[in-house]
Amino acid sequence: MKYLFLLLFCVVSGFAPGATAAPVLHLTLEQTQVSSNGYLAWRPSLEDAATPDAALSSQWQDLPGAISAGYRQEPAWLVLNIRREDGAPREWVLSFTNALLDDIAVYRKDAFGQWVVQRSGENLERSRWVIDAKNVVLPLMLEGGQTETLLIRLQTKNSLSTEMVFWQRETYEISSRYEAFSYGLYFGCYLLLILYHSFFWWMTKEQQSGWYLLYVTSNVAVELLTIALPQQFLNLPVEISDPLLGIVICTSLAIGAKFSLLQLELSSLWPVRSKLILSFGVTVSLVGSLLVLNGRFGSGMTLVQTAAMMIIAVLTASAVWLFFHKHRPARFYLLAFGIFYVGVIVSFLRNLAVVPPNFWTNHASIIGTMLHMLLMSLRLNRRYDVLRREKAEAQAAAVQAIRTLNEGLEREVESRTADLKQEIARRVVLETELRAALEVERRIKEEQQDFVAMVSHEFRTPLSIINTTAQQVAKNPDAPWEKTLTRCQNLRDATERMSALVDEYLVVDRMDADASPFRPMACELDALLRDIVGEWPSDRVQLEVKRLPSRYTCDASLLRVALRNLIANAVRHTPSEKRIQVTAECSREQGLSIQVSNPGEAIPLDEIPRLFQKYFRGRLAQHRPGAGLGLYLTERIAQMHGGNVRVENAGADGVVTFNLALPYQTDYSLA
């Protein structure tokens, strides 16, 4: 087979075996990069030469292009004559485009006529490479004005196909940086593609997405190992990288066959043929993997690549036949896979030494694969979108069918539902009314209980005083006049206490029944406050006034009741030797604020929310006179004025403060 490929290469390359003298490659200052294509000669004999002198004395054949000898065990010898012209830099580098060459030896003669060798290749640890790169790059220091002969020995278990390029050192370093940047972008796009389809497959669990993810991953792995990026950055030895590359290529054959059959949708048309193609691809992949693991890398790759071209031919022929029979998937298959197959076939033909290596043959697989992957991504996204729309349309059709079937039942149910809704609505109204009535009854009952408790407590005490005093007067009609006057005063105090309780209750009752009219009018607020505070001794209640308006619109009689209740409440809970502080202040931001502060016991926190309830009397007020209406009445009056009353300080620091807050300016309709 290899002799056949060698003969075919000779015919295609346009040369016949025979001795020749290779032309001289001139290196000038203007030539920053020079290819050796057309300047090489090689020894086609398959026997190895023991020494450079023995190789140099052999018969050489011209190479019109780069070396491309396919898979072969024997080394290849090349000869190249170079001459550095005056003015050109001394420092050059020689790069080999194939990154998978196992052993490279470049022989040069020194000043004493002895052969000096520079070695590199994957058989040599990368830490010992002179220049760290993904492919072999050797530095050369060239003398000017004389022709120098280079003998190059190449050997690899991979395809012996490479181009040799001379670079000025500075130009090579710039180019390598651009190349690294380009590869970063290239494989970065692949990484984004893999991440996107991984997430897409994880979300959809769609079969073709899963196979496409394997398909892309295997192709990326082949490209990475082929250009030796993992070998460079991970320092993989050739004992690992070459078998790994071979197994990945073999595996990609089976994955590619399966994915191609899915895209062409042959399983539904020709199930038997599809199984045969897939079985053939899997079998060749297994056999090729075994050959690679057994050390027969060239045999395994030749088998796999030949089988791949056969599968490509069968699938392409099937796609062409289906295309003319209006099979829709065949059109896209011929476009997307045709581009990919062209790149793969060109790469295989280059590896098998049928076509010479150059920029297009070296990068045909990369270019074709990238275009192929982009088209496949668009295809899968569009396919998923079509499936999603078809699913939505099917669901809509099913919903419409169910809706049509249910329309008759819905019409029948609607009439009954309407009657039922009316009944439910009527019962809801009745339930709401009943709940409202029960709530009113509960509130009235609570108020009645509180009222009875208040009457039984607050009225019983003055009645007891009246009864006891009357008995004392009746028993002692001749008692001293001073005692009789004291007893009469007790009777008047008890009577006034009862009258005050009755009056307070009647006021609250009239306000609850909206019988008490609200009559706001302008009044002198300062005089009103001083008049109210004047009802108590000055050493008991002290007034402090800050920034009050001269006139304020309010119901003076109701405001008087509210303030009197707040002050009276403070007096009841303040020791006789302590003083109550009343502070009044008005501003546009805060409005009118009247604070009543008294030293006393702290109000229990659980009682604060109930302080303004009707008839409520806290634990601190149980042994003091009162009907539980003062704070309730104060809150009602504040609300009638558009304000509120609240506990400013509950007495945690020994001071209890109530704040009556009214708006700064309120307009009332007096109609």
ChimeraX attribute file (.defattr): number of C-alpha atoms within 10 A of each C-alpha:
attribute: neighborCount
match mode: 1-to-1
recipient: residues
	/A:1	6
	/A:2	13
	/A:3	11
	/A:4	9
	/A:5	16
	/A:6	18
	/A:7	15
	/A:8	15
	/A:9	20
	/A:10	19
	/A:11	12
	/A:12	13
	/A:13	16
	/A:14	11
	/A:15	13
	/A:16	11
	/A:17	13
	/A:18	11
	/A:19	14
	/A:20	12
	/A:21	14
	/A:22	18
	/A:23	14
	/A:24	17
	/A:25	21
	/A:26	15
	/A:27	25
	/A:28	17
	/A:29	13
	/A:30	9
	/A:31	12
	/A:32	17
	/A:33	19
	/A:34	16
	/A:35	16
	/A:36	21
	/A:37	18
	/A:38	16
	/A:39	21
	/A:40	24
	/A:41	27
	/A:42	25
	/A:43	24
	/A:44	20
	/A:45	15
	/A:46	13
	/A:47	10
	/A:48	14
	/A:49	18
	/A:50	8
	/A:51	9
	/A:52	17
	/A:53	11
	/A:54	10
	/A:55	19
	/A:56	17
	/A:57	9
	/A:58	14
	/A:59	15
	/A:60	23
	/A:61	23
	/A:62	25
	/A:63	22
	/A:64	17
	/A:65	20
	/A:66	22
	/A:67	22
	/A:68	23
	/A:69	24
	/A:70	24
	/A:71	23
	/A:72	19
	/A:73	16
	/A:74	14
	/A:75	21
	/A:76	23
	/A:77	24
	/A:78	23
	/A:79	24
	/A:80	20
	/A:81	19
	/A:82	19
	/A:83	18
	/A:84	22
	/A:85	18
	/A:86	14
	/A:87	12
	/A:88	19
	/A:89	19
	/A:90	16
	/A:91	14
	/A:92	23
	/A:93	20
	/A:94	22
	/A:95	21
	/A:96	19
	/A:97	21
	/A:98	21
	/A:99	23
	/A:100	28
	/A:101	24
	/A:102	19
	/A:103	18
	/A:104	24
	/A:105	18
	/A:106	21
	/A:107	19
	/A:108	19
	/A:109	14
	/A:110	10
	/A:111	7
	/A:112	6
	/A:113	8
	/A:114	10
	/A:115	16
	/A:116	11
	/A:117	16
	/A:118	14
	/A:119	18
	/A:120	22
	/A:121	23
	/A:122	24
	/A:123	16
	/A:124	15
	/A:125	13
	/A:126	22
	/A:127	10
	/A:128	10
	/A:129	16
	/A:130	14
	/A:131	15
	/A:132	14
	/A:133	18
	/A:134	20
	/A:135	22
	/A:136	25
	/A:137	24
	/A:138	21
	/A:139	17
	/A:140	17
	/A:141	11
	/A:142	19
	/A:143	16
	/A:144	16
	/A:145	11
	/A:146	11
	/A:147	16
	/A:148	17
	/A:149	15
	/A:150	17
	/A:151	22
	/A:152	20
	/A:153	21
	/A:154	20
	/A:155	20
	/A:156	23
	/A:157	22
	/A:158	23
	/A:159	25
	/A:160	25
	/A:161	27
	/A:162	25
	/A:163	20
	/A:164	18
	/A:165	17
	/A:166	23
	/A:167	24
	/A:168	24
	/A:169	19
	/A:170	14
	/A:171	13
	/A:172	19
	/A:173	13
	/A:174	10
	/A:175	13
	/A:176	14
	/A:177	11
	/A:178	12
	/A:179	12
	/A:180	13
	/A:181	11
	/A:182	12
	/A:183	14
	/A:184	12
	/A:185	12
	/A:186	13
	/A:187	15
	/A:188	12
	/A:189	14
	/A:190	19
	/A:191	15
	/A:192	11
	/A:193	17
	/A:194	18
	/A:195	13
	/A:196	14
	/A:197	20
	/A:198	18
	/A:199	11
	/A:200	17
	/A:201	18
	/A:202	12
	/A:203	9
	/A:204	12
	/A:205	12
	/A:206	12
	/A:207	10
	/A:208	17
	/A:209	21
	/A:210	17
	/A:211	18
	/A:212	26
	/A:213	18
	/A:214	18
	/A:215	22
	/A:216	23
	/A:217	17
	/A:218	20
	/A:219	23
	/A:220	20
	/A:221	16
	/A:222	20
	/A:223	18
	/A:224	16
	/A:225	21
	/A:226	20
	/A:227	16
	/A:228	23
	/A:229	18
	/A:230	15
	/A:231	24
	/A:232	18
	/A:233	12
	/A:234	10
	/A:235	14
	/A:236	17
	/A:237	15
	/A:238	18
	/A:239	11
	/A:240	10
	/A:241	19
	/A:242	24
	/A:243	20
	/A:244	18
	/A:245	21
	/A:246	27
	/A:247	24
	/A:248	19
	/A:249	26
	/A:250	30
	/A:251	22
	/A:252	25
	/A:253	27
	/A:254	23
	/A:255	22
	/A:256	23
	/A:257	22
	/A:258	22
	/A:259	20
	/A:260	21
	/A:261	17
	/A:262	18
	/A:263	19
	/A:264	23
	/A:265	18
	/A:266	21
	/A:267	14
	/A:268	10
	/A:269	11
	/A:270	10
	/A:271	11
	/A:272	12
	/A:273	12
	/A:274	20
	/A:275	15
	/A:276	11
	/A:277	19
	/A:278	22
	/A:279	15
	/A:280	15
	/A:281	25
	/A:282	20
	/A:283	15
	/A:284	23
	/A:285	28
	/A:286	18
	/A:287	15
	/A:288	27
	/A:289	24
	/A:290	18
	/A:291	20
	/A:292	22
	/A:293	16
	/A:294	11
	/A:295	14
	/A:296	16
	/A:297	26
	/A:298	21
	/A:299	17
	/A:300	26
	/A:301	28
	/A:302	18
	/A:303	17
	/A:304	25
	/A:305	24
	/A:306	17
	/A:307	17
	/A:308	25
	/A:309	16
	/A:310	14
	/A:311	20
	/A:312	21
	/A:313	13
	/A:314	13
	/A:315	23
	/A:316	19
	/A:317	13
	/A:318	14
	/A:319	22
	/A:320	16
	/A:321	13
	/A:322	18
	/A:323	17
	/A:324	11
	/A:325	10
	/A:326	10
	/A:327	14
	/A:328	14
	/A:329	16
	/A:330	23
	/A:331	16
	/A:332	17
	/A:333	22
	/A:334	19
	/A:335	12
	/A:336	19
	/A:337	23
	/A:338	16
	/A:339	20
	/A:340	21
	/A:341	22
	/A:342	16
	/A:343	23
	/A:344	24
	/A:345	19
	/A:346	21
	/A:347	23
	/A:348	23
	/A:349	20
	/A:350	24
	/A:351	26
	/A:352	26
	/A:353	25
	/A:354	23
	/A:355	22
	/A:356	25
	/A:357	25
	/A:358	17
	/A:359	9
	/A:360	14
	/A:361	20
	/A:362	21
	/A:363	16
	/A:364	21
	/A:365	23
	/A:366	20
	/A:367	15
	/A:368	19
	/A:369	24
	/A:370	20
	/A:371	15
	/A:372	19
	/A:373	20
	/A:374	14
	/A:375	17
	/A:376	19
	/A:377	16
	/A:378	11
	/A:379	15
	/A:380	16
	/A:381	15
	/A:382	12
	/A:383	13
	/A:384	17
	/A:385	12
	/A:386	12
	/A:387	12
	/A:388	12
	/A:389	12
	/A:390	12
	/A:391	12
	/A:392	12
	/A:393	12
	/A:394	12
	/A:395	12
	/A:396	12
	/A:397	12
	/A:398	12
	/A:399	12
	/A:400	12
	/A:401	12
	/A:402	11
	/A:403	13
	/A:404	12
	/A:405	11
	/A:406	12
	/A:407	12
	/A:408	11
	/A:409	11
	/A:410	14
	/A:411	11
	/A:412	11
	/A:413	11
	/A:414	13
	/A:415	11
	/A:416	12
	/A:417	14
	/A:418	11
	/A:419	11
	/A:420	12
	/A:421	13
	/A:422	12
	/A:423	12
	/A:424	13
	/A:425	12
	/A:426	12
	/A:427	12
	/A:428	12
	/A:429	12
	/A:430	12
	/A:431	12
	/A:432	12
	/A:433	12
	/A:434	12
	/A:435	12
	/A:436	12
	/A:437	12
	/A:438	12
	/A:439	12
	/A:440	12
	/A:441	12
	/A:442	12
	/A:443	12
	/A:444	12
	/A:445	12
	/A:446	14
	/A:447	16
	/A:448	13
	/A:449	13
	/A:450	18
	/A:451	18
	/A:452	13
	/A:453	14
	/A:454	20
	/A:455	16
	/A:456	11
	/A:457	16
	/A:458	18
	/A:459	20
	/A:460	13
	/A:461	16
	/A:462	20
	/A:463	15
	/A:464	12
	/A:465	17
	/A:466	20
	/A:467	13
	/A:468	14
	/A:469	19
	/A:470	15
	/A:471	11
	/A:472	15
	/A:473	16
	/A:474	11
	/A:475	10
	/A:476	12
	/A:477	10
	/A:478	9
	/A:479	12
	/A:480	9
	/A:481	10
	/A:482	9
	/A:483	13
	/A:484	17
	/A:485	11
	/A:486	12
	/A:487	19
	/A:488	16
	/A:489	13
	/A:490	16
	/A:491	20
	/A:492	14
	/A:493	15
	/A:494	19
	/A:495	17
	/A:496	13
	/A:497	18
	/A:498	19
	/A:499	13
	/A:500	14
	/A:501	20
	/A:502	15
	/A:503	12
	/A:504	17
	/A:505	19
	/A:506	12
	/A:507	17
	/A:508	20
	/A:509	13
	/A:510	13
	/A:511	16
	/A:512	12
	/A:513	9
	/A:514	10
	/A:515	11
	/A:516	13
	/A:517	10
	/A:518	17
	/A:519	14
	/A:520	21
	/A:521	14
	/A:522	12
	/A:523	15
	/A:524	15
	/A:525	18
	/A:526	17
	/A:527	11
	/A:528	15
	/A:529	22
	/A:530	14
	/A:531	12
	/A:532	16
	/A:533	20
	/A:534	13
	/A:535	10
	/A:536	14
	/A:537	9
	/A:538	12
	/A:539	10
	/A:540	16
	/A:541	21
	/A:542	17
	/A:543	17
	/A:544	13
	/A:545	14
	/A:546	12
	/A:547	11
	/A:548	16
	/A:549	14
	/A:550	11
	/A:551	12
	/A:552	19
	/A:553	18
	/A:554	23
	/A:555	18
	/A:556	20
	/A:557	12
	/A:558	22
	/A:559	19
	/A:560	17
	/A:561	17
	/A:562	23
	/A:563	23
	/A:564	18
	/A:565	18
	/A:566	23
	/A:567	22
	/A:568	15
	/A:569	19
	/A:570	23
	/A:571	20
	/A:572	14
	/A:573	16
	/A:574	19
	/A:575	14
	/A:576	9
	/A:577	7
	/A:578	14
	/A:579	18
	/A:580	22
	/A:581	18
	/A:582	23
	/A:583	16
	/A:584	21
	/A:585	17
	/A:586	19
	/A:587	14
	/A:588	9
	/A:589	8
	/A:590	12
	/A:591	15
	/A:592	22
	/A:593	22
	/A:594	21
	/A:595	25
	/A:596	25
	/A:597	24
	/A:598	25
	/A:599	20
	/A:600	21
	/A:601	16
	/A:602	15
	/A:603	20
	/A:604	13
	/A:605	10
	/A:606	9
	/A:607	13
	/A:608	13
	/A:609	10
	/A:610	14
	/A:611	20
	/A:612	22
	/A:613	16
	/A:614	19
	/A:615	25
	/A:616	21
	/A:617	21
	/A:618	16
	/A:619	11
	/A:620	12
	/A:621	15
	/A:622	10
	/A:623	9
	/A:624	12
	/A:625	16
	/A:626	20
	/A:627	24
	/A:628	22
	/A:629	21
	/A:630	26
	/A:631	24
	/A:632	20
	/A:633	25
	/A:634	24
	/A:635	19
	/A:636	20
	/A:637	23
	/A:638	19
	/A:639	14
	/A:640	16
	/A:641	21
	/A:642	12
	/A:643	18
	/A:644	18
	/A:645	24
	/A:646	17
	/A:647	18
	/A:648	15
	/A:649	16
	/A:650	18
	/A:651	18
	/A:652	13
	/A:653	11
	/A:654	13
	/A:655	17
	/A:656	23
	/A:657	21
	/A:658	21
	/A:659	20
	/A:660	22
	/A:661	23
	/A:662	22
	/A:663	18
	/A:664	17
	/A:665	12
	/A:666	12
	/A:667	9
	/A:668	12
	/A:669	6
	/A:670	8
	/A:671	3
